[in-house]
Amino acid sequence: MAGVSLLMLLAAAVQVFLFISGFLYSQKNVLTRGFLLKEFKKILYPCLGFLGVLAIADFVMMANFKSEISWNAYWWTFGSKDSSGNYVAQFANLWYIPCLLICYLILPFLQWFRSKAGINGLVILFVIETVAEGISICFFGQPQVAFPFIAGYLIGSAEFRDMSDPHIRKNWFWYAWPVLLSVLWIVGWWALGPAYPKLPAFWGAIVHWLFSISTGFVGISLAITLLRAFRFLNAYPEPKALRFLGGLTFWLYIVHETFMSGCFDLLHACPSWGLGVLAAFGATLLTSIVFTFFGKYIRQRNAAPSALKLVAR
């Protein structure tokens, strides 16, 4: 059974994105015609393009290291090192894309359920889904998917305006409690981590389950912290750097785990794990910038003929 460390908290980044997705979609009418197809295309096409880039990169790396080039060896590169122990480019969250699409599929139900049962009904649904996923994690080892997304939809439905309008006055505790909760989660991980390997098998399994399910709650508390921090900053002129980073959000989600997982594979060989983390963040940011500008170029190029047709008319 795998060990536990504070580095595993970086896995909560996926839960943050799931929460924020649910939060934003709580303000959209998902029952309009073609909405889901449009959202599917928005995430599937970039993912397939990025997957193609990584497939080429993996082939080049494997050929360069004279690794075994077979289907099994090639497929393994999408989640870890290759069969010869060499680092290759990864799409470690490839399996998570269908999970996000499943979250999109439940949006019509969430909107209908909210119209019938209101916020209190969403609270009950969130509790039921959390328990169900907790059982699934316990028996099947499945990750958290729906309950962070539903949590985002619930919070967005209840207080989207409070989160987005800086003119609404809030006391300090409204800003502080998500931060305090995030700190408590992290302190709990830090305190239990060293004791985990020494526990008997049964209690070790229980603690491992608690660590697994808590990743979702860490993501939820961190997401609320970020949203309230941005709400606080909205009262001031938006810095250009923050606006620029905001434009990278989509590609940061697509590529982040590719480099973070690779970083973990390299930690044992790196003279400094901190250097490995910085390199992973740097590669993530650089790749996000490249794909963001490339995407803008493609959209502008596709829009150009339409503009010319309008002029011709």
N, C-alpha and C positions, 0 to 999 in steps of 0.2 A: 504494500500500500504506500502510495506516495506520501512524502512528508508535507509539512505545512510551513510556510514562511510568509513574511510580510510582502515579499515580491509577488505572491499570488494575488494580492489585492489589486494589482494592475489588471487582472481579469475583470474587475468591476467596471472597466471602461465600456465594455459591451453593454452592461446593464444600464449605464448612464445614457447611452445612445437609445436604448429601447425605451427608457422612461421619457426622454425628451421627445421621441417620436410620438408616443402616445399622448403626451402633453400637447403637442402642436396639432395633432389630428383631432383632438377634442373640439377644436374650433371650426372644423370643416364639415360640410355636408357630404358624407361619403355615399349617400344613396342616389346621387346624380348619375346619369347614364355615362358609362365609360370611365368613371373615376378610378376603379380598381385596375383596369387595364392600363391606364395612363401611369399609375403608380408602379405597377409591375415593370413596365418598360423603363421607367426612370431608374430603377435599381438593377434590373437584369442586364441591360445593354452595357453599362459601365463595368459591371462585374465580369461579364464575358470578355470584354476587351482587356481588362487587367489580367484575367486568367490567361489569355493568350500571350501577353507580354511575359508573365512568369513562366509559362510553359517553354518559351524560347530561351529565357534566362537559365532555367533548370537544365535544358539540353546542352547549352554551351558549357555550363559549370561541370556537368557530368562528363562531357567529352574532354574537357581540359584536365580533369583529375583522373582521366582514364578509368572512371567508375563503370560498373556493370550497367549497360543500357538495356533494360528490360521493362516490361509493363509494371511488374511488381516494384522494382527499384524506382521507376519513374513516378508511379502513383504515391509512393511513400514520401517523396520530396514535398508534397503539398501539405504535409503536417509536421515534418521533422527533418533531421539530417538524412542524407542518402544512405544506402546500404553499406557504403565504405567509410562512413563516419565523417564525410565532408559536409560543410554547410552549403545549402543551396537556398535560392529564393523560395518563399513559401506563400501559400494562400491558406493560412491556418484557420481562418474563419469562413472558409468556403461553405462548410456545413451549416453555418449560422444564417446564410442568406435565405434558404428555404424557411427557416424559423421566423425570420422577419416577414417574409411573404405570408406566412400563416397568421401573424399578428395583423397584417393588412386585411386578411380574409375575415377576421372576427370584428373588424370595425363596424360593418353594417349592423351586426348584432348588438354591439356596445351602444351605438347610437339609438337603435330601437329600444333597448333595455333601459337606457337613461330616460327616454321619453315616457316610458311606462312606470318605472320604479323610482326615478329621480336619483339624487346623490346618495341617499341612504341605501338604495338598492345596489348601487355600484360598490359601496363599502362592503356589503354582504358578499357580493360577487368576488371582490378582491380577496376576502378572507377565505372563501371556499376554494378559489383557484390557488392560493398560496398553500393551503393544506394539501390539495391534490398534487401540486408540483413537489411539495416536500416528500410525499409518499413515493412519487415517481423517482426522485433523486435517491431515496433510501434503497429502493429495490432494483432500479435499473441504471442508476448513475447518470441520469439525464440532467442537463444543465437547466438553469432558470431561463424561461423564455417569456411566457405570457404574463406572469404576475407583475414584473417590473413595468411591462407595457401597459397593463390595466391600471397600475398605480399612477402612471403618468396621465392616462386618460381621466382617471378619477380626480387627481389634483387639478388638471387643466379645466375640467368641468366645474370644479368648485371655486377656484380662485385664479382663473387666467387673468382677469382684469387687475386683481391685486398684484399679481406677479409682473405685469407688463406696464402698468401705469405708475410712473414715479411720482405723480401728483397726489396719489392716495397716501396719506400719512400712516406710518407704521411705527410701533415702538421697537426698541432695540432687541427685545426677546424674539420678535418675529424673524429677525435676521439671524439671531444667535443660535436658536435651538437646532437647526439642521447642522450647523458647524459642530456644536457640542455632541450631537448624536454621531456624527462621522468620527469624531475623535474617540468616543467611547468604543465604537466598533474596532477602530485601529488598535487602541490600547488592549482590547480583548484579544485580538489576534496576536499581538506582541507578547501578551502574558501567557497565553495557552500554547503558543508555538513550540517553545523548548520542552514542555512537558508532554507533548503529543506522542513522540516516539517511545516514551517510557510507559505508556498506559497499556493495560491488558488489551487483548484483541477486541473484546466486546466494547469496552469503553472507548478504545481507539476508534472503532467504527462509528460510534455515536458522535464523538468529537469531530471526526472527519465529515460526517453528515452535517453537523452544525456549521462547520467552516464553509461547506459547499452552499448551503441554503443562505448563509449570511452574506455571501457575495452579492446576491440580489439586493439585500437590504442596504449594504454598503453603497451599491450603485444608486439606489433610490435617494439615500440621504445626501450623497455627493451631488447628484443631479439637482436636488432642491437647493443645496448650498450655492451651486453655480448660477441657477436661475435667479436667486435672490440677490446674488452679487451683481449680476448684470442689471437687475432692476434698480439697484442702488446707483450703479454707474449711469443708467439712463437719465438720471437727473442732471447730468453734466454733458457737455459736448463730447460726442463719441470720438475717441482717438482714432487716427487713421490706421494705426497698427491693429487695433481691435476690430475695425471694420474689415480689414484685409484678412485677418484670421477667421472671422465669421464666414467669409466667402469660401474658405477651405473646408468647412465642416463636413460636407458630404464625402469628399475624398479622404479626409482624415479617418472617417468611419470605415471606408472600404479598405484602406491600406494599412491601418495602424497595427492590426494583429499580425500581419505578415512579418513586420520587422520586430515586433515585441517578442513573438515566439522564437524567431531566429536569434534574438539577443539572449534568451534564456538558454538555448542550446549552446551558445558560445561562452557562457559565463565561466564554465570550468576551465576554458582555455585562455580566457582574458586575464591579463595581469591585474586588472581592476574591474570589478563588476560595475562600478559607477561609470567607467569609461564605456563599457558595453551598453548600458542604458542610455547614455548621452548619444552614442553612435546610432542606437535604434531610433531615438526621438528625432535626431537630425535627418536620418534617412526617411523617416515617416513624413516629416515636414517638407523635405525637398521633393519627394515623390508626389505629395499632395499638391504642391505648387505647380509642378510640371503638368499633371493631369488636369488640374483646374484650368490652366491657360489653354491647354490643348482642347478641352471641352468647349471653352468659350469660342475658340477659333472655328471648331466644327459647327457650332450653332450659328455663328455669324455667316459662315460660308453657305449653310443651308438656307438661311433667311434671305440672302442676297438675291436669288432668282425671284422669290416672291415679291420683293420690293420692286424689281425691274418690271414684273408683270403689272403691278399696280400703276407704275408710271406710264406704261404703254397704254393702259386703259384710259 
